[in-house]
Amino acid sequence: MIEPIEVGKRIKERREELGLTQEQLGAKLWLNKSTIQRYETGKIKTIKLPVIQSIAECLSVNPDWIICKTNDKS
């Protein structure tokens, strides 16, 4: 099972690597800063696949890395 907190940690890690704020990432995804915050803290238990794909695209990473199916970001 995919742990929401682990997914959130990966989103936050990559967002910070790119120097983006939660607000900036949210704006790119047409989401509120609070939604990004809830993803990062694992408060949103299920993230839909299209959202994972959009986040991965914005963060320039492999969607499988975000959902902890691989350790390869690219």
RAQUIZI-V965415 format. One line per field, one symbol per residue. phi: phi as a letter, one per 20 degrees, with the letter a starting at -180 (. if undefined). psi: psi as a letter, one per 30 degrees, with the letter a starting at -180 (. if undefined). A space follows every 50 residues. Layout:
BEGIN
phi: ???
psi: ???
END
This chain:
BEGIN
phi: .eegffffffffgfgfgemeeffffgffemcfgfffgfffemfefcdfgg fgfffgffelcfgffgemebeefe
psi: kkjeeeeeeeeeeeeeefgkleeeeeeeghlleeeeeeeffgfjekkkee eeeeeeeeghlkefeeggflgje.
END
